[in-house]
Amino acid sequence: MATNTSITLGDHFERFIASQIASGRYNSRSEVIRAALRGMEEQERKAATIAMMKQSMEDIRAGRTRPAKAALRQIAEDLGLHLGR
């Protein structure tokens, strides 16, 4: 459900939004703002992935690992898949 929201951006961002519309890339202020928010969402996803990878590397360095076969079997079990032995 779409809602109207009032925000104050300042001259810099007002000019940036106007330039994006003038370039033809976007048709409205709303499109520019939605694109910016999608970019922020993507940054958050990437940051979460990087944090998870860093934690995984730390776990590996600390010896907190298990054989891949056992890990894959656990994943399959968690997904409700029954693999043959």
ROTORVO-848583 format. One record per residue (C-alpha): residue in three letters; residue number from 1; x, y, z; chain. Coordinates in nm, 3 decimals, always signed. Each point is the difference from the previous one (the first is absolute). Layout:
// residues N
<r kolvo="Ala" zado="NUM" u="X" v="Y" w="Z" kevex="A"/>
...
This chain:
// residues 85
<r kolvo="Met" zado="1" u="+0.000" v="+0.000" w="+0.000" kevex="A"/>
<r kolvo="Ala" zado="2" u="+0.148" v="+0.333" w="-0.106" kevex="A"/>
<r kolvo="Thr" zado="3" u="+0.009" v="+0.287" w="+0.246" kevex="A"/>
<r kolvo="Asn" zado="4" u="+0.108" v="+0.360" w="-0.039" kevex="A"/>
<r kolvo="Thr" zado="5" u="+0.290" v="+0.103" w="+0.220" kevex="A"/>
<r kolvo="Ser" zado="6" u="+0.137" v="+0.349" w="+0.043" kevex="A"/>
<r kolvo="Ile" zado="7" u="+0.379" v="+0.028" w="+0.022" kevex="A"/>
<r kolvo="Thr" zado="8" u="+0.247" v="+0.287" w="-0.001" kevex="A"/>
<r kolvo="Leu" zado="9" u="+0.301" v="-0.075" w="-0.217" kevex="A"/>
<r kolvo="Gly" zado="10" u="+0.192" v="+0.324" w="-0.032" kevex="A"/>
<r kolvo="Asp" zado="11" u="+0.131" v="+0.171" w="-0.311" kevex="A"/>
<r kolvo="His" zado="12" u="+0.267" v="-0.257" w="-0.086" kevex="A"/>
<r kolvo="Phe" zado="13" u="-0.241" v="-0.293" w="-0.022" kevex="A"/>
<r kolvo="Glu" zado="14" u="-0.274" v="+0.210" w="-0.160" kevex="A"/>
<r kolvo="Arg" zado="15" u="+0.244" v="+0.085" w="-0.281" kevex="A"/>
<r kolvo="Phe" zado="16" u="+0.111" v="-0.362" w="-0.026" kevex="A"/>
<r kolvo="Ile" zado="17" u="-0.358" v="-0.124" w="-0.031" kevex="A"/>
<r kolvo="Ala" zado="18" u="-0.076" v="+0.266" w="-0.261" kevex="A"/>
<r kolvo="Ser" zado="19" u="+0.309" v="-0.103" w="-0.198" kevex="A"/>
<r kolvo="Gln" zado="20" u="-0.104" v="-0.366" w="+0.007" kevex="A"/>
<r kolvo="Ile" zado="21" u="-0.345" v="+0.088" w="-0.134" kevex="A"/>
<r kolvo="Ala" zado="22" u="+0.148" v="+0.236" w="-0.262" kevex="A"/>
<r kolvo="Ser" zado="23" u="+0.233" v="-0.279" w="-0.118" kevex="A"/>
<r kolvo="Gly" zado="24" u="-0.305" v="-0.207" w="-0.088" kevex="A"/>
<r kolvo="Arg" zado="25" u="+0.106" v="-0.286" w="+0.223" kevex="A"/>
<r kolvo="Tyr" zado="26" u="-0.294" v="+0.061" w="+0.233" kevex="A"/>
<r kolvo="Asn" zado="27" u="-0.343" v="+0.146" w="-0.061" kevex="A"/>
<r kolvo="Ser" zado="28" u="-0.075" v="+0.135" w="+0.346" kevex="A"/>
<r kolvo="Arg" zado="29" u="+0.141" v="+0.092" w="+0.338" kevex="A"/>
<r kolvo="Ser" zado="30" u="-0.162" v="-0.313" w="+0.143" kevex="A"/>
<r kolvo="Glu" zado="31" u="+0.185" v="-0.222" w="-0.247" kevex="A"/>
<r kolvo="Val" zado="32" u="+0.333" v="+0.156" w="+0.101" kevex="A"/>
<r kolvo="Ile" zado="33" u="-0.072" v="-0.048" w="+0.371" kevex="A"/>
<r kolvo="Arg" zado="34" u="-0.114" v="-0.362" w="-0.051" kevex="A"/>
<r kolvo="Ala" zado="35" u="+0.318" v="-0.074" w="-0.198" kevex="A"/>
<r kolvo="Ala" zado="36" u="+0.208" v="+0.151" w="+0.280" kevex="A"/>
<r kolvo="Leu" zado="37" u="-0.179" v="-0.213" w="+0.259" kevex="A"/>
<r kolvo="Arg" zado="38" u="+0.050" v="-0.314" w="-0.211" kevex="A"/>
<r kolvo="Gly" zado="39" u="+0.370" v="+0.087" w="-0.010" kevex="A"/>
<r kolvo="Met" zado="40" u="+0.005" v="+0.029" w="+0.378" kevex="A"/>
<r kolvo="Glu" zado="41" u="-0.171" v="-0.339" w="+0.031" kevex="A"/>
<r kolvo="Glu" zado="42" u="+0.263" v="-0.154" w="-0.227" kevex="A"/>
<r kolvo="Gln" zado="43" u="+0.279" v="+0.156" w="+0.209" kevex="A"/>
<r kolvo="Glu" zado="44" u="-0.155" v="-0.150" w="+0.314" kevex="A"/>
<r kolvo="Arg" zado="45" u="-0.020" v="-0.345" w="-0.162" kevex="A"/>
<r kolvo="Lys" zado="46" u="+0.363" v="+0.023" w="-0.108" kevex="A"/>
<r kolvo="Ala" zado="47" u="+0.110" v="+0.116" w="+0.346" kevex="A"/>
<r kolvo="Ala" zado="48" u="-0.185" v="-0.292" w="+0.161" kevex="A"/>
<r kolvo="Thr" zado="49" u="+0.161" v="-0.245" w="-0.243" kevex="A"/>
<r kolvo="Ile" zado="50" u="+0.346" v="+0.141" w="+0.068" kevex="A"/>
<r kolvo="Ala" zado="51" u="-0.057" v="-0.021" w="+0.376" kevex="A"/>
<r kolvo="Met" zado="52" u="-0.110" v="-0.363" w="-0.036" kevex="A"/>
<r kolvo="Met" zado="53" u="+0.306" v="-0.080" w="-0.212" kevex="A"/>
<r kolvo="Lys" zado="54" u="+0.231" v="+0.166" w="+0.254" kevex="A"/>
<r kolvo="Gln" zado="55" u="-0.158" v="-0.203" w="+0.279" kevex="A"/>
<r kolvo="Ser" zado="56" u="+0.042" v="-0.317" w="-0.205" kevex="A"/>
<r kolvo="Met" zado="57" u="+0.368" v="+0.075" w="-0.059" kevex="A"/>
<r kolvo="Glu" zado="58" u="+0.046" v="+0.066" w="+0.372" kevex="A"/>
<r kolvo="Asp" zado="59" u="-0.169" v="-0.332" w="+0.078" kevex="A"/>
<r kolvo="Ile" zado="60" u="+0.229" v="-0.180" w="-0.245" kevex="A"/>
<r kolvo="Arg" zado="61" u="+0.312" v="+0.160" w="+0.149" kevex="A"/>
<r kolvo="Ala" zado="62" u="-0.118" v="-0.096" w="+0.349" kevex="A"/>
<r kolvo="Gly" zado="63" u="-0.061" v="-0.360" w="-0.106" kevex="A"/>
<r kolvo="Arg" zado="64" u="-0.376" v="+0.019" w="+0.035" kevex="A"/>
<r kolvo="Thr" zado="65" u="-0.069" v="-0.216" w="-0.305" kevex="A"/>
<r kolvo="Arg" zado="66" u="-0.138" v="-0.338" w="-0.091" kevex="A"/>
<r kolvo="Pro" zado="67" u="+0.030" v="-0.221" w="-0.307" kevex="A"/>
<r kolvo="Ala" zado="68" u="-0.188" v="+0.126" w="-0.306" kevex="A"/>
<r kolvo="Lys" zado="69" u="-0.189" v="-0.328" w="-0.042" kevex="A"/>
<r kolvo="Ala" zado="70" u="-0.145" v="+0.025" w="+0.351" kevex="A"/>
<r kolvo="Ala" zado="71" u="-0.088" v="+0.366" w="-0.048" kevex="A"/>
<r kolvo="Leu" zado="72" u="-0.175" v="-0.068" w="-0.331" kevex="A"/>
<r kolvo="Arg" zado="73" u="-0.195" v="-0.288" w="+0.152" kevex="A"/>
<r kolvo="Gln" zado="74" u="-0.115" v="+0.231" w="+0.281" kevex="A"/>
<r kolvo="Ile" zado="75" u="-0.110" v="+0.264" w="-0.252" kevex="A"/>
<r kolvo="Ala" zado="76" u="-0.192" v="-0.261" w="-0.199" kevex="A"/>
<r kolvo="Glu" zado="77" u="-0.164" v="-0.124" w="+0.320" kevex="A"/>
<r kolvo="Asp" zado="78" u="-0.092" v="+0.356" w="+0.101" kevex="A"/>
<r kolvo="Leu" zado="79" u="-0.164" v="+0.043" w="-0.341" kevex="A"/>
<r kolvo="Gly" zado="80" u="-0.195" v="-0.321" w="+0.043" kevex="A"/>
<r kolvo="Leu" zado="81" u="+0.197" v="-0.186" w="-0.266" kevex="A"/>
<r kolvo="His" zado="82" u="+0.086" v="-0.362" w="+0.058" kevex="A"/>
<r kolvo="Leu" zado="83" u="+0.321" v="-0.097" w="-0.171" kevex="A"/>
<r kolvo="Gly" zado="84" u="+0.131" v="-0.353" w="-0.025" kevex="A"/>
<r kolvo="Arg" zado="85" u="+0.310" v="-0.083" w="+0.200" kevex="A"/>
